[in-house]
Amino acid sequence: MIGRSTDWLLAVAGGALLALMINYNSLLARHASPLHASWVAHGLGALVALLLVVGYARVVRRPGKEGERAKAPWWSYFGGVPGAFTVVLAAVTVNGGLALSGTIALTLAGQVVFGIVSDYFGLFGTPRRRIVAGDFLVAGSVLTGSALIIFGGA
Amino acid sequence: MIGYLFVAFFNGVVVGTSRATNGRLSSAVGPFKASLWNHVVGFLLLTVIIFLASDWHFAASPPWPAYLGGVFGALFVAVNSYVFPRLGAMNAALLAISGQMITAVLVDFLNQGVTPTVVRCLGVVIVLLGVYLSRVTNARRDKAEKDAGR
């Protein structure tokens, strides 16, 4: 169940995409409010995702695959709800005097703690995973390194 | 101030919830459809929020690259939703953070043309060390579970 090297590379590449997304979205937010910037980004993101869905269906034709995959639970369609609220909450903390750097650092820590708890209890239908001492070493390294990058000046 | 610290931390939990939910959808309908649902639902919700805040003014027109965020966002959600169920929540979060932080250093370097500080370079090295350790830790756990299952 633990993925192969390609999954690892993809996951890191995903993080690179995330950094680029944030870079361009903050450029947009300098010309509009964070709320409007996110609204526009979600709208365009929906169009791009639609193109990906249509393009993928054209390239890979696999008829009769219906019912092969597990059915999606109703709540799994609502990932966009917490996704949208993230923008609002980030705007609240940045405007509230917690600088952008502090906001990012704490949000990263929150993500990692969520990941550990989610793995342990198998939340949101993900497989349960044993937490070992090494996990804390990994989390500690990534968070320490991230803190140095965030607070280490540009 | 303490309140804002909590909100920022809680926001990380919200981010995790969104990614876990999209990951679950992805394993049923595929990563691209998961990304589509995420963006459509988020767009509708933000429309409602902007409407309720009656905040409809668009001032200056931004330069065109500002619109690229939506493109990278659609790709990010697809990639992250794909790897999430395969790697587990913690690995998915840590690896995304690693890629994000290292790219952020490169982006700042390219945007501003200033060499990164020694502290930042050290940060990159420690993040990479963490990625390497996660490979080692997971390979070891895999082996232990395999042995235990035998």
Chai-1 contact restraints between the chains, C-beta under 6 A:
chainA,res_idxA,chainB,res_idxB,connection_type,confidence,min_distance_angstrom,max_distance_angstrom,comment,restraint_id
A,I2,B,N138,contact,1.0,0.0,6.0,A-B,restraint_1
A,I2,B,D142,contact,1.0,0.0,6.0,A-B,restraint_2
A,G3,B,R86,contact,1.0,0.0,6.0,A-B,restraint_3
A,G3,B,L87,contact,1.0,0.0,6.0,A-B,restraint_4
A,D7,B,V83,contact,1.0,0.0,6.0,A-B,restraint_5
A,D7,B,R86,contact,1.0,0.0,6.0,A-B,restraint_6
A,D7,B,L87,contact,1.0,0.0,6.0,A-B,restraint_7
A,L10,B,V79,contact,1.0,0.0,6.0,A-B,restraint_8
A,L10,B,V83,contact,1.0,0.0,6.0,A-B,restraint_9
A,A11,B,V83,contact,1.0,0.0,6.0,A-B,restraint_10
A,A11,B,L87,contact,1.0,0.0,6.0,A-B,restraint_11
A,A11,B,A92,contact,1.0,0.0,6.0,A-B,restraint_12
A,A11,B,L95,contact,1.0,0.0,6.0,A-B,restraint_13
A,V12,B,L95,contact,1.0,0.0,6.0,A-B,restraint_14
A,V12,B,S98,contact,1.0,0.0,6.0,A-B,restraint_15
A,V12,B,G99,contact,1.0,0.0,6.0,A-B,restraint_16
A,G14,B,F76,contact,1.0,0.0,6.0,A-B,restraint_17
A,G14,B,V79,contact,1.0,0.0,6.0,A-B,restraint_18
A,G14,B,N80,contact,1.0,0.0,6.0,A-B,restraint_19
A,G14,B,A96,contact,1.0,0.0,6.0,A-B,restraint_20
A,G15,B,A96,contact,1.0,0.0,6.0,A-B,restraint_21
A,G15,B,S98,contact,1.0,0.0,6.0,A-B,restraint_22
A,G15,B,G99,contact,1.0,0.0,6.0,A-B,restraint_23
A,G15,B,Q100,contact,1.0,0.0,6.0,A-B,restraint_24
A,A16,B,G99,contact,1.0,0.0,6.0,A-B,restraint_25
A,A16,B,T103,contact,1.0,0.0,6.0,A-B,restraint_26
A,L17,B,F72,contact,1.0,0.0,6.0,A-B,restraint_27
A,L17,B,L75,contact,1.0,0.0,6.0,A-B,restraint_28
A,L17,B,F76,contact,1.0,0.0,6.0,A-B,restraint_29
A,L18,B,F76,contact,1.0,0.0,6.0,A-B,restraint_30
A,L18,B,Q100,contact,1.0,0.0,6.0,A-B,restraint_31
A,A19,B,Q100,contact,1.0,0.0,6.0,A-B,restraint_32
A,A19,B,T103,contact,1.0,0.0,6.0,A-B,restraint_33
A,A19,B,A104,contact,1.0,0.0,6.0,A-B,restraint_34
A,L20,B,F72,contact,1.0,0.0,6.0,A-B,restraint_35
A,M21,B,G69,contact,1.0,0.0,6.0,A-B,restraint_36
A,M21,B,F72,contact,1.0,0.0,6.0,A-B,restraint_37
A,M21,B,G73,contact,1.0,0.0,6.0,A-B,restraint_38
A,M21,B,F76,contact,1.0,0.0,6.0,A-B,restraint_39
A,N23,B,V107,contact,1.0,0.0,6.0,A-B,restraint_40
A,Y24,B,A66,contact,1.0,0.0,6.0,A-B,restraint_41
A,Y24,B,L68,contact,1.0,0.0,6.0,A-B,restraint_42
A,Y24,B,G69,contact,1.0,0.0,6.0,A-B,restraint_43
A,N25,B,G69,contact,1.0,0.0,6.0,A-B,restraint_44
A,L27,B,A66,contact,1.0,0.0,6.0,A-B,restraint_45
A,L28,B,P62,contact,1.0,0.0,6.0,A-B,restraint_46
A,L28,B,A66,contact,1.0,0.0,6.0,A-B,restraint_47
A,L28,B,G69,contact,1.0,0.0,6.0,A-B,restraint_48
A,H31,B,A60,contact,1.0,0.0,6.0,A-B,restraint_49
A,H31,B,P62,contact,1.0,0.0,6.0,A-B,restraint_50
A,L35,B,I50,contact,1.0,0.0,6.0,A-B,restraint_51
A,S38,B,L46,contact,1.0,0.0,6.0,A-B,restraint_52
A,W39,B,L46,contact,1.0,0.0,6.0,A-B,restraint_53
A,A41,B,G69,contact,1.0,0.0,6.0,A-B,restraint_54
A,A41,B,G70,contact,1.0,0.0,6.0,A-B,restraint_55
A,A41,B,G73,contact,1.0,0.0,6.0,A-B,restraint_56
A,H42,B,H39,contact,1.0,0.0,6.0,A-B,restraint_57
A,H42,B,G42,contact,1.0,0.0,6.0,A-B,restraint_58
A,H42,B,F43,contact,1.0,0.0,6.0,A-B,restraint_59
A,H42,B,L46,contact,1.0,0.0,6.0,A-B,restraint_60
A,G43,B,F43,contact,1.0,0.0,6.0,A-B,restraint_61
A,L44,B,Y67,contact,1.0,0.0,6.0,A-B,restraint_62
A,L44,B,G70,contact,1.0,0.0,6.0,A-B,restraint_63
A,G45,B,H39,contact,1.0,0.0,6.0,A-B,restraint_64
A,G45,B,G70,contact,1.0,0.0,6.0,A-B,restraint_65
A,G45,B,G73,contact,1.0,0.0,6.0,A-B,restraint_66
A,G45,B,A74,contact,1.0,0.0,6.0,A-B,restraint_67
A,A46,B,H39,contact,1.0,0.0,6.0,A-B,restraint_68
A,A46,B,V40,contact,1.0,0.0,6.0,A-B,restraint_69
A,A46,B,F43,contact,1.0,0.0,6.0,A-B,restraint_70
A,V48,B,V71,contact,1.0,0.0,6.0,A-B,restraint_71
A,V48,B,A74,contact,1.0,0.0,6.0,A-B,restraint_72
A,A49,B,S35,contact,1.0,0.0,6.0,A-B,restraint_73
A,A49,B,L36,contact,1.0,0.0,6.0,A-B,restraint_74
A,A49,B,H39,contact,1.0,0.0,6.0,A-B,restraint_75
A,A49,B,A74,contact,1.0,0.0,6.0,A-B,restraint_76
A,L50,B,L36,contact,1.0,0.0,6.0,A-B,restraint_77
A,L52,B,F32,contact,1.0,0.0,6.0,A-B,restraint_78
A,V53,B,F32,contact,1.0,0.0,6.0,A-B,restraint_79
A,V53,B,K33,contact,1.0,0.0,6.0,A-B,restraint_80
A,V53,B,L36,contact,1.0,0.0,6.0,A-B,restraint_81
A,Y56,B,F32,contact,1.0,0.0,6.0,A-B,restraint_82
A,R69,B,A28,contact,1.0,0.0,6.0,A-B,restraint_83
A,A70,B,A28,contact,1.0,0.0,6.0,A-B,restraint_84
A,A72,B,L25,contact,1.0,0.0,6.0,A-B,restraint_85
A,A72,B,A28,contact,1.0,0.0,6.0,A-B,restraint_86
A,A72,B,V29,contact,1.0,0.0,6.0,A-B,restraint_87
A,S76,B,T21,contact,1.0,0.0,6.0,A-B,restraint_88
A,S76,B,R24,contact,1.0,0.0,6.0,A-B,restraint_89
A,S76,B,L25,contact,1.0,0.0,6.0,A-B,restraint_90
A,Y77,B,W37,contact,1.0,0.0,6.0,A-B,restraint_91
A,G79,B,S18,contact,1.0,0.0,6.0,A-B,restraint_92
A,G79,B,T21,contact,1.0,0.0,6.0,A-B,restraint_93
A,G79,B,N22,contact,1.0,0.0,6.0,A-B,restraint_94
A,G79,B,N38,contact,1.0,0.0,6.0,A-B,restraint_95
A,G80,B,N38,contact,1.0,0.0,6.0,A-B,restraint_96
A,G80,B,V41,contact,1.0,0.0,6.0,A-B,restraint_97
A,G80,B,G42,contact,1.0,0.0,6.0,A-B,restraint_98
A,V81,B,L45,contact,1.0,0.0,6.0,A-B,restraint_99
A,P82,B,V14,contact,1.0,0.0,6.0,A-B,restraint_100
A,P82,B,T17,contact,1.0,0.0,6.0,A-B,restraint_101
A,P82,B,S18,contact,1.0,0.0,6.0,A-B,restraint_102
A,G83,B,S18,contact,1.0,0.0,6.0,A-B,restraint_103
A,G83,B,N38,contact,1.0,0.0,6.0,A-B,restraint_104
A,G83,B,G42,contact,1.0,0.0,6.0,A-B,restraint_105
A,A84,B,G42,contact,1.0,0.0,6.0,A-B,restraint_106
A,A84,B,L45,contact,1.0,0.0,6.0,A-B,restraint_107
A,A84,B,L46,contact,1.0,0.0,6.0,A-B,restraint_108
A,F85,B,V14,contact,1.0,0.0,6.0,A-B,restraint_109
A,T86,B,N11,contact,1.0,0.0,6.0,A-B,restraint_110
A,T86,B,V14,contact,1.0,0.0,6.0,A-B,restraint_111
A,T86,B,V15,contact,1.0,0.0,6.0,A-B,restraint_112
A,L89,B,V7,contact,1.0,0.0,6.0,A-B,restraint_113
A,L89,B,N11,contact,1.0,0.0,6.0,A-B,restraint_114
A,T93,B,Y4,contact,1.0,0.0,6.0,A-B,restraint_115
A,T93,B,V7,contact,1.0,0.0,6.0,A-B,restraint_116
A,T93,B,A8,contact,1.0,0.0,6.0,A-B,restraint_117
A,G96,B,Y4,contact,1.0,0.0,6.0,A-B,restraint_118
A,L98,B,Y4,contact,1.0,0.0,6.0,A-B,restraint_119
A,L98,B,A8,contact,1.0,0.0,6.0,A-B,restraint_120
A,T103,B,A8,contact,1.0,0.0,6.0,A-B,restraint_121
A,L106,B,A8,contact,1.0,0.0,6.0,A-B,restraint_122
A,L106,B,F9,contact,1.0,0.0,6.0,A-B,restraint_123
A,T107,B,A8,contact,1.0,0.0,6.0,A-B,restraint_124
A,T107,B,N11,contact,1.0,0.0,6.0,A-B,restraint_125
A,T107,B,G12,contact,1.0,0.0,6.0,A-B,restraint_126
A,L108,B,I97,contact,1.0,0.0,6.0,A-B,restraint_127
A,G110,B,F9,contact,1.0,0.0,6.0,A-B,restraint_128
A,G110,B,G12,contact,1.0,0.0,6.0,A-B,restraint_129
A,G110,B,V13,contact,1.0,0.0,6.0,A-B,restraint_130
A,Q111,B,G12,contact,1.0,0.0,6.0,A-B,restraint_131
A,Q111,B,V15,contact,1.0,0.0,6.0,A-B,restraint_132
A,Q111,B,G16,contact,1.0,0.0,6.0,A-B,restraint_133
A,Q111,B,A93,contact,1.0,0.0,6.0,A-B,restraint_134
A,V112,B,A93,contact,1.0,0.0,6.0,A-B,restraint_135
A,F114,B,V13,contact,1.0,0.0,6.0,A-B,restraint_136
A,F114,B,G16,contact,1.0,0.0,6.0,A-B,restraint_137
A,G115,B,A89,contact,1.0,0.0,6.0,A-B,restraint_138
A,G115,B,M90,contact,1.0,0.0,6.0,A-B,restraint_139
A,G115,B,A93,contact,1.0,0.0,6.0,A-B,restraint_140
A,I116,B,M90,contact,1.0,0.0,6.0,A-B,restraint_141
A,S118,B,A20,contact,1.0,0.0,6.0,A-B,restraint_142
A,S118,B,A89,contact,1.0,0.0,6.0,A-B,restraint_143
A,D119,B,G88,contact,1.0,0.0,6.0,A-B,restraint_144
A,D119,B,A89,contact,1.0,0.0,6.0,A-B,restraint_145
A,D119,B,M90,contact,1.0,0.0,6.0,A-B,restraint_146
A,F124,B,A20,contact,1.0,0.0,6.0,A-B,restraint_147
A,F124,B,R24,contact,1.0,0.0,6.0,A-B,restraint_148
A,G125,B,R24,contact,1.0,0.0,6.0,A-B,restraint_149
A,T126,B,A89,contact,1.0,0.0,6.0,A-B,restraint_150
A,R129,B,G88,contact,1.0,0.0,6.0,A-B,restraint_151
A,V132,B,R141,contact,1.0,0.0,6.0,A-B,restraint_152
A,G134,B,T137,contact,1.0,0.0,6.0,A-B,restraint_153
A,L137,B,L133,contact,1.0,0.0,6.0,A-B,restraint_154
A,V138,B,G130,contact,1.0,0.0,6.0,A-B,restraint_155
A,V138,B,L133,contact,1.0,0.0,6.0,A-B,restraint_156
A,V138,B,S134,contact,1.0,0.0,6.0,A-B,restraint_157
A,V138,B,T137,contact,1.0,0.0,6.0,A-B,restraint_158
A,S141,B,I126,contact,1.0,0.0,6.0,A-B,restraint_159
A,S141,B,L129,contact,1.0,0.0,6.0,A-B,restraint_160
A,S141,B,G130,contact,1.0,0.0,6.0,A-B,restraint_161
A,V142,B,L94,contact,1.0,0.0,6.0,A-B,restraint_162
A,V142,B,I97,contact,1.0,0.0,6.0,A-B,restraint_163
A,V142,B,S98,contact,1.0,0.0,6.0,A-B,restraint_164
A,V142,B,V127,contact,1.0,0.0,6.0,A-B,restraint_165
A,V142,B,G130,contact,1.0,0.0,6.0,A-B,restraint_166
A,T144,B,I126,contact,1.0,0.0,6.0,A-B,restraint_167
A,G145,B,G123,contact,1.0,0.0,6.0,A-B,restraint_168
A,G145,B,I126,contact,1.0,0.0,6.0,A-B,restraint_169
A,G145,B,V127,contact,1.0,0.0,6.0,A-B,restraint_170
A,S146,B,M101,contact,1.0,0.0,6.0,A-B,restraint_171
A,L148,B,V119,contact,1.0,0.0,6.0,A-B,restraint_172
A,L148,B,L122,contact,1.0,0.0,6.0,A-B,restraint_173
A,L148,B,G123,contact,1.0,0.0,6.0,A-B,restraint_174
A,I149,B,M101,contact,1.0,0.0,6.0,A-B,restraint_175
A,I149,B,V105,contact,1.0,0.0,6.0,A-B,restraint_176
A,I149,B,R120,contact,1.0,0.0,6.0,A-B,restraint_177
A,I149,B,G123,contact,1.0,0.0,6.0,A-B,restraint_178
A,G152,B,T117,contact,1.0,0.0,6.0,A-B,restraint_179
A,G152,B,V119,contact,1.0,0.0,6.0,A-B,restraint_180
A,G152,B,R120,contact,1.0,0.0,6.0,A-B,restraint_181
A,G152,B,G123,contact,1.0,0.0,6.0,A-B,restraint_182
A,G153,B,T117,contact,1.0,0.0,6.0,A-B,restraint_183
A,A154,B,D108,contact,1.0,0.0,6.0,A-B,restraint_184
